[in-house]
Amino acid sequence: MLRTYDKAPKIPGRTLFIVDRSGSMGAGISAKSKFSRQDAANAMAMLAVLRCEDCELVITAGDDAERSHKSVLIPYPKRGFSLFEDIANADVGGGGIFTRQVLEWAKMKTT
């Protein structure tokens, strides 16, 4: 699969890909699957990095008690399955995600 994507044409321009690492991402995608929402998001991020000409990756979660988000920008994400380590090791907490806040944060960090 990875070799196939290496040969495919790149999506031109700059792409910002945001991965939610909040607690709910540990839930399964269906009752019959052991694949979690996080597994699906990680796989999508891996493919985005392979397919996009210039890809920046943001990992985000938050703190439900304080109703605040925390995000980490990975401007040059690893390729392949080692990207999963970047996502797992991002220091963002495990609470909820606050969409407006992460989008404002991303706009400031990536412009």
Helices and strands as residue ranges (DSSP letters): H 2-7, E 11-20, G 23-26, H 37-51, E 52-63, E 68-74, G 80-82, H 83-89, H 99-110
